[in-house]
Amino acid sequence: MRSGAVNSATHEAFVVPGEDLRFVDRHEAGRRLAAALERFRAQRPVVVAIPRGGVPVAAEIASALQAPLDVIMVRKVGAPRQPEYAIGAVAEGGVRVLAERELEMLGLGAADVEALIARAERELAERSERYRGQRAPADVKDRTVLLVDDGLATGRTAMAAAGALRTRGAARVVLAVPVAAAQSVLAIKASVDEVVALQTPEDLLAIGFWYRDFSQTTDEEVTALLKRSTAMSVTHERLVEAGAGVPVPGDLTIPENPRGIVAFAHGSGSSRLSPRNRQVAQALNDGGFATLLFDLLTPEEELDRANVFDIPLLARRLAAATGWLRHQPETSELALGYFGASTGAAAALIAAADLGHLVSAVVSRGGRPDLAAPRLGEVVAPTLLIVGGLDAQVLELNRQAQRQLRCTNDLEVVTGATHLFEEPGALEAVARLASGWFDRHLAGIRGPAPRLQKT
């Protein structure tokens, strides 16, 4: 028996020592699978689930990768009087995959097969209407698609789904499943570009064997998960104007009906790809806030380490990005807040002092507000300082900085957390505190009129 992520090109298994071989349920399996798919984030994939069981798994992956979620309508073609015995599968777009050997064994003629296919296609159309309504399928043309199910047995359903995605123009199809029969991984490699599977037993027995809770996914659950995903944020890659002639890459994420926008200022040695900031940003997106994560320096500027610690320079870049946001149609009227981490918190506080009421709230995570000490008394935006209880030196610096603030402010200590908040539950506590602060001081406030920022 093998366990771990498998690449179909090499059929090599990467074993995770000590890993529990069974999944709690489909949602937990999705979260574990999302970690193995993190490398696809930069490709901006589309996550496509095979309903019904694949949808809870895919919903977790889409949430983790901040990717759109859709379903691919596939229906198993069951044998006469044995509907659970698959002789093939059909998918939207007229794609058919049939098991010729099984058809011969059952003695099914062409007319019999066509009747079974027609019934499966009618059920396919009905389910598509139930899940999607009038919404069009996701655009996968020239995109990487993560095709997700709760397991891979014979692989025929996945083959049909992959074929349908190819007909719609998908550039790459990566099949992602928590568990797959080892022989099916080999069989399906001609239909997809890659297979990622956490468990690949030689003897699958049944997909349900690999879950502690394998209760049936209902149509209502599928519909609810798709509706929630439709209302989730959409991330746009943008070049952010961070000063005259200084464009830097950024990720602008906008949920439906955003309640405000939060610009992130990362700490030294980090970037817009900081996993800690992204986790907090995801929590804010889930709460209805738009977010901007961007690089404060160009790649060339980062080569000079002095720039990384040039707090006034970083503050000017953040202020310029604020001006850029004020000129984007999606964000021009949104109230704006800052989330700063480590040295980025000092940059956020200086920018807030410079921009006055253009900034409606500031949150600092493990920040160094002492590096903005000369300007702290000028900050008017309500400011929350979050520090780990075991980060003694930084905690004392934050206490001193709090005494210099004249705006509405608070200091929250996360018990048992160190500077990077790597302890279990620590970053989740940061996300809750930040979300609560922006709820109180940012949500529902109409942003100021756009204006150019001096850089």
SULKAMO-V312998 format. One record per pair of residues at least 4 apart in sequence whose ideal C-beta (glycine too) atoms are under 6 Angstrom apart, sorted by the first residue. I is the first residue (numbers start at 0). GAP is how many residues later the second one is. D is the distance in Angstrom with one decimal. If there is no record, write none. Layout:
i=I gap=GAP d=D
i=I gap=GAP d=D
This chain:
i=0 gap=200 d=4.9
i=1 gap=11 d=4.2
i=1 gap=198 d=4.8
i=2 gap=12 d=5.7
i=2 gap=18 d=5.9
i=2 gap=196 d=5.0
i=3 gap=9 d=4.8
i=3 gap=10 d=4.1
i=3 gap=11 d=4.4
i=3 gap=12 d=5.3
i=4 gap=9 d=5.0
i=4 gap=31 d=4.4
i=4 gap=191 d=5.4
i=5 gap=7 d=5.2
i=5 gap=191 d=4.8
i=5 gap=194 d=5.2
i=7 gap=181 d=4.4
i=7 gap=186 d=5.3
i=7 gap=187 d=3.8
i=21 gap=188 d=5.7
i=21 gap=190 d=5.7
i=22 gap=5 d=5.5
i=22 gap=6 d=3.9
i=22 gap=155 d=5.7
i=22 gap=188 d=5.0
i=23 gap=4 d=3.9
i=23 gap=188 d=5.4
i=24 gap=188 d=4.1
i=25 gap=30 d=3.9
i=25 gap=31 d=5.0
i=25 gap=124 d=5.4
i=26 gap=29 d=5.2
i=26 gap=33 d=5.6
i=28 gap=28 d=5.5
i=28 gap=149 d=3.9
i=29 gap=27 d=4.0
i=29 gap=30 d=2.9
i=29 gap=31 d=5.5
i=30 gap=29 d=4.9
i=32 gap=143 d=5.8
i=32 gap=145 d=5.6
i=33 gap=26 d=5.8
i=33 gap=27 d=4.5
i=33 gap=30 d=3.7
i=35 gap=160 d=5.6
i=36 gap=139 d=5.9
i=39 gap=5 d=5.0
i=40 gap=24 d=5.1
i=42 gap=101 d=4.5
i=44 gap=22 d=5.3
i=44 gap=99 d=4.4
i=44 gap=101 d=5.0
i=45 gap=22 d=5.4
i=45 gap=92 d=5.3
i=45 gap=94 d=5.3
i=45 gap=97 d=5.2
i=45 gap=99 d=5.2
i=46 gap=11 d=5.1
i=46 gap=14 d=5.3
i=46 gap=15 d=4.2
i=46 gap=20 d=4.9
i=46 gap=22 d=5.0
i=46 gap=99 d=4.9
i=47 gap=22 d=5.2
i=47 gap=24 d=4.9
i=47 gap=97 d=5.4
i=47 gap=99 d=5.4
i=48 gap=5 d=4.1
i=48 gap=6 d=4.5
i=48 gap=9 d=3.5
i=48 gap=22 d=5.1
i=48 gap=99 d=4.9
i=49 gap=4 d=4.1
i=49 gap=24 d=5.5
i=49 gap=99 d=4.3
i=49 gap=111 d=5.5
i=50 gap=4 d=5.3
i=50 gap=20 d=5.0
i=50 gap=171 d=5.3
i=51 gap=165 d=4.1
i=51 gap=170 d=5.2
i=52 gap=97 d=3.9
i=52 gap=164 d=5.1
i=53 gap=4 d=5.6
i=53 gap=94 d=5.0
i=53 gap=95 d=3.9
i=53 gap=96 d=5.4
i=54 gap=167 d=4.8
i=54 gap=170 d=5.3
i=56 gap=91 d=5.4
i=56 gap=93 d=5.3
i=57 gap=11 d=6.0
i=57 gap=90 d=3.9
i=58 gap=166 d=4.5
i=61 gap=5 d=4.9
i=61 gap=7 d=3.9
i=61 gap=167 d=5.8
i=65 gap=169 d=5.1
i=67 gap=70 d=5.6
i=68 gap=160 d=3.8
i=69 gap=68 d=3.7
i=70 gap=60 d=5.7
i=71 gap=89 d=4.5
i=71 gap=92 d=5.8
i=72 gap=19 d=4.3
i=72 gap=51 d=5.1
i=72 gap=55 d=4.6
i=73 gap=15 d=5.8
i=73 gap=17 d=4.5
i=73 gap=83 d=5.1
i=73 gap=86 d=5.3
i=73 gap=87 d=4.8
i=74 gap=15 d=5.4
i=74 gap=45 d=4.3
i=74 gap=48 d=5.5
i=74 gap=49 d=4.4
i=75 gap=10 d=4.8
i=75 gap=13 d=5.3
i=75 gap=81 d=6.0
i=76 gap=10 d=5.5
i=76 gap=11 d=4.2
i=76 gap=12 d=6.0
i=76 gap=39 d=5.3
i=76 gap=40 d=5.9
i=76 gap=43 d=4.8
i=77 gap=5 d=3.4
i=78 gap=6 d=4.4
i=78 gap=8 d=5.2
i=78 gap=27 d=5.9
i=85 gap=70 d=5.9
i=86 gap=12 d=5.3
i=86 gap=15 d=4.7
i=86 gap=16 d=5.9
i=87 gap=9 d=5.5
i=87 gap=10 d=3.8
i=87 gap=11 d=5.6
i=88 gap=8 d=5.0
i=88 gap=67 d=4.7
i=88 gap=68 d=4.6
i=88 gap=71 d=4.0
i=89 gap=6 d=5.3
i=89 gap=27 d=5.9
i=89 gap=30 d=5.0
i=89 gap=31 d=5.5
i=90 gap=4 d=4.2
i=90 gap=69 d=4.0
i=90 gap=70 d=5.4
i=90 gap=73 d=3.8
i=91 gap=72 d=5.5
i=92 gap=71 d=4.6
i=92 gap=74 d=4.9
i=94 gap=65 d=5.3
i=94 gap=68 d=4.2
i=94 gap=69 d=4.6
i=96 gap=59 d=5.1
i=96 gap=62 d=4.8
i=96 gap=63 d=4.4
i=102 gap=5 d=4.9
i=107 gap=4 d=4.4
i=107 gap=5 d=5.4
i=127 gap=4 d=5.7
i=130 gap=91 d=5.8
i=139 gap=5 d=5.2
i=139 gap=25 d=5.9
i=139 gap=28 d=5.2
i=139 gap=30 d=4.5
i=140 gap=28 d=3.5
i=141 gap=29 d=4.9
i=142 gap=28 d=6.0
i=143 gap=28 d=4.5
i=144 gap=20 d=5.3
i=144 gap=25 d=4.6
i=144 gap=28 d=5.1
i=145 gap=28 d=5.3
i=145 gap=30 d=5.1
i=146 gap=14 d=5.8
i=146 gap=26 d=5.6
i=146 gap=28 d=5.0
i=147 gap=28 d=5.1
i=148 gap=28 d=5.3
i=150 gap=26 d=5.6
i=150 gap=28 d=4.8
i=150 gap=56 d=3.3
i=151 gap=25 d=4.8
i=151 gap=28 d=3.6
i=151 gap=32 d=5.0
i=152 gap=28 d=5.9
i=154 gap=4 d=5.8
i=154 gap=29 d=4.1
i=154 gap=32 d=5.4
i=154 gap=33 d=4.4
i=157 gap=17 d=5.7
i=157 gap=30 d=6.0
i=158 gap=32 d=4.5
i=161 gap=11 d=4.9
i=161 gap=29 d=4.5
i=161 gap=30 d=5.1
i=164 gap=5 d=4.3
i=164 gap=8 d=5.3
i=165 gap=4 d=6.0
i=171 gap=21 d=4.6
i=172 gap=19 d=4.7
i=172 gap=20 d=5.7
i=173 gap=20 d=4.7
i=174 gap=17 d=4.6
i=174 gap=20 d=4.8
i=175 gap=20 d=4.6
i=176 gap=20 d=5.2
i=177 gap=20 d=5.2
i=178 gap=20 d=4.2
i=178 gap=31 d=4.4
i=179 gap=4 d=5.7
i=179 gap=5 d=5.2
i=179 gap=17 d=4.0
i=179 gap=20 d=5.4
i=180 gap=23 d=4.0
i=181 gap=18 d=4.8
i=181 gap=20 d=5.1
i=183 gap=4 d=6.0
i=184 gap=10 d=5.2
i=184 gap=15 d=5.9
i=187 gap=4 d=6.0
i=204 gap=4 d=4.6
i=207 gap=6 d=3.9
i=216 gap=4 d=5.4
i=230 gap=25 d=4.7
i=232 gap=20 d=4.5
i=232 gap=22 d=4.1
i=232 gap=52 d=4.1
i=234 gap=16 d=5.4
i=234 gap=18 d=4.4
i=235 gap=16 d=4.9
i=237 gap=12 d=5.1
i=237 gap=14 d=5.1
i=238 gap=8 d=4.1
i=239 gap=8 d=5.4
i=239 gap=10 d=3.9
i=239 gap=54 d=4.6
i=239 gap=81 d=5.2
i=239 gap=84 d=5.4
i=240 gap=83 d=4.4
i=241 gap=4 d=5.0
i=241 gap=6 d=4.9
i=241 gap=75 d=4.3
i=241 gap=78 d=4.9
i=241 gap=79 d=5.3
i=242 gap=77 d=4.7
i=242 gap=212 d=4.2
i=243 gap=211 d=5.6
i=247 gap=46 d=5.7
i=247 gap=47 d=4.5
i=247 gap=50 d=6.0
i=248 gap=46 d=5.7
i=249 gap=42 d=5.8
i=249 gap=44 d=3.1
i=250 gap=21 d=6.0
i=250 gap=42 d=4.9
i=251 gap=40 d=5.2
i=252 gap=32 d=5.5
i=252 gap=38 d=4.9
i=253 gap=4 d=5.7
i=253 gap=36 d=4.5
i=253 gap=76 d=5.5
i=254 gap=30 d=5.4
i=254 gap=33 d=5.5
i=257 gap=32 d=4.2
i=257 gap=76 d=6.0
i=258 gap=29 d=4.4
i=258 gap=30 d=5.7
i=258 gap=184 d=4.2
i=259 gap=29 d=5.4
i=259 gap=74 d=5.3
i=259 gap=75 d=4.5
i=259 gap=182 d=4.2
i=259 gap=183 d=5.6
i=260 gap=29 d=4.0
i=260 gap=70 d=5.2
i=260 gap=73 d=4.5
i=260 gap=75 d=5.4
i=261 gap=22 d=5.7
i=261 gap=27 d=5.6
i=261 gap=29 d=5.2
i=261 gap=75 d=4.7
i=261 gap=77 d=5.3
i=262 gap=29 d=4.5
i=262 gap=75 d=5.7
i=263 gap=13 d=5.2
i=263 gap=29 d=4.7
i=263 gap=75 d=5.0
i=264 gap=53 d=5.3
i=264 gap=75 d=4.3
i=264 gap=79 d=3.4
i=264 gap=82 d=4.9
i=264 gap=83 d=4.6
i=265 gap=4 d=4.1
i=265 gap=8 d=5.1
i=265 gap=11 d=5.8
i=265 gap=75 d=5.8
i=265 gap=78 d=4.9
i=266 gap=74 d=4.6
i=266 gap=75 d=2.8
i=266 gap=76 d=5.0
i=266 gap=77 d=4.8
i=267 gap=40 d=4.7
i=267 gap=41 d=6.0
i=267 gap=75 d=4.8
i=269 gap=4 d=4.4
i=270 gap=24 d=5.4
i=271 gap=21 d=4.1
i=271 gap=22 d=5.3
i=271 gap=23 d=5.2
i=275 gap=151 d=5.9
i=278 gap=148 d=5.6
i=279 gap=151 d=4.9
i=279 gap=154 d=5.9
i=280 gap=10 d=4.3
i=282 gap=148 d=3.6
i=282 gap=152 d=5.7
i=283 gap=5 d=4.2
i=283 gap=7 d=5.6
i=286 gap=148 d=4.9
i=293 gap=27 d=6.0
i=295 gap=18 d=5.0
i=295 gap=21 d=4.8
i=296 gap=4 d=4.0
i=296 gap=5 d=4.9
i=296 gap=10 d=5.6
i=300 gap=6 d=4.9
i=310 gap=35 d=4.9
i=310 gap=36 d=5.5
i=310 gap=60 d=5.2
i=313 gap=33 d=3.8
i=314 gap=32 d=4.4
i=314 gap=35 d=3.7
i=314 gap=36 d=4.5
i=315 gap=139 d=5.6
i=317 gap=29 d=5.5
i=317 gap=33 d=4.2
i=318 gap=32 d=4.5
i=318 gap=35 d=5.6
i=318 gap=36 d=5.9
i=318 gap=134 d=5.2
i=319 gap=133 d=5.5
i=319 gap=135 d=4.5
i=322 gap=129 d=5.8
i=322 gap=130 d=3.1
i=324 gap=6 d=4.7
i=325 gap=6 d=5.6
i=325 gap=124 d=3.9
i=326 gap=123 d=5.5
i=331 gap=118 d=5.1
i=332 gap=114 d=5.1
i=333 gap=113 d=4.9
i=334 gap=25 d=4.5
i=334 gap=107 d=5.2
i=334 gap=110 d=3.8
i=334 gap=112 d=4.6
i=335 gap=23 d=6.0
i=336 gap=23 d=5.6
i=336 gap=24 d=4.0
i=336 gap=101 d=5.5
i=336 gap=105 d=4.7
i=337 gap=10 d=3.9
i=337 gap=24 d=4.8
i=338 gap=24 d=4.9
i=339 gap=4 d=4.2
i=339 gap=5 d=3.3
i=339 gap=8 d=3.3
i=339 gap=24 d=5.3
i=339 gap=27 d=5.7
i=340 gap=24 d=4.7
i=341 gap=24 d=5.7
i=342 gap=25 d=5.4
i=344 gap=19 d=3.7
i=344 gap=22 d=2.6
i=344 gap=24 d=6.0
i=345 gap=22 d=5.1
i=345 gap=25 d=3.7
i=345 gap=26 d=4.2
i=347 gap=14 d=5.7
i=348 gap=20 d=5.8
i=348 gap=23 d=4.1
i=348 gap=30 d=5.7
i=349 gap=22 d=4.9
i=349 gap=25 d=5.1
i=351 gap=7 d=4.4
i=351 gap=10 d=5.2
i=351 gap=27 d=5.0
i=351 gap=29 d=4.9
i=352 gap=22 d=4.2
i=352 gap=25 d=3.9
i=352 gap=26 d=5.0
i=354 gap=4 d=5.1
i=355 gap=24 d=5.7
i=357 gap=90 d=5.5
i=358 gap=22 d=4.5
i=359 gap=21 d=6.0
i=359 gap=82 d=5.0
i=359 gap=85 d=5.5
i=360 gap=20 d=5.5
i=360 gap=21 d=5.2
i=360 gap=77 d=5.7
i=360 gap=80 d=3.9
i=360 gap=81 d=4.6
i=361 gap=19 d=5.0
i=361 gap=21 d=4.4
i=362 gap=21 d=4.8
i=362 gap=71 d=4.7
i=362 gap=74 d=5.5
i=363 gap=21 d=4.9
i=364 gap=21 d=5.1
i=364 gap=65 d=5.4
i=365 gap=53 d=5.2
i=368 gap=32 d=3.6
i=369 gap=27 d=4.5
i=369 gap=31 d=5.5
i=371 gap=4 d=5.9
i=375 gap=25 d=5.9
i=375 gap=28 d=4.2
i=375 gap=29 d=5.4
i=376 gap=27 d=5.8
i=376 gap=29 d=5.2
i=378 gap=28 d=5.2
i=379 gap=27 d=5.3
i=381 gap=25 d=6.0
i=381 gap=26 d=4.0
i=381 gap=59 d=4.3
i=382 gap=22 d=6.0
i=382 gap=24 d=5.7
i=382 gap=26 d=4.6
i=383 gap=26 d=5.3
i=383 gap=53 d=4.3
i=384 gap=13 d=4.7
i=384 gap=26 d=4.6
i=385 gap=26 d=5.0
i=385 gap=44 d=5.6
i=385 gap=47 d=5.5
i=386 gap=4 d=5.7
i=386 gap=7 d=5.8
i=386 gap=8 d=4.6
i=386 gap=11 d=4.9
i=386 gap=26 d=5.7
i=387 gap=26 d=5.4
i=387 gap=29 d=3.3
i=387 gap=30 d=5.1
i=387 gap=31 d=6.0
i=387 gap=33 d=6.0
i=388 gap=24 d=4.9
i=388 gap=26 d=4.6
i=388 gap=27 d=5.9
i=388 gap=28 d=5.9
i=389 gap=28 d=4.8
i=390 gap=4 d=5.5
i=390 gap=27 d=5.6
i=390 gap=28 d=4.5
i=401 gap=9 d=5.2
i=404 gap=4 d=4.6
i=411 gap=21 d=5.2
i=413 gap=12 d=5.5
i=413 gap=15 d=4.8
i=415 gap=7 d=5.7
i=416 gap=4 d=5.0
i=416 gap=6 d=5.4
i=416 gap=9 d=3.9
i=420 gap=5 d=4.0
i=420 gap=6 d=4.7
i=420 gap=9 d=5.7
i=437 gap=4 d=4.2
i=438 gap=4 d=5.2
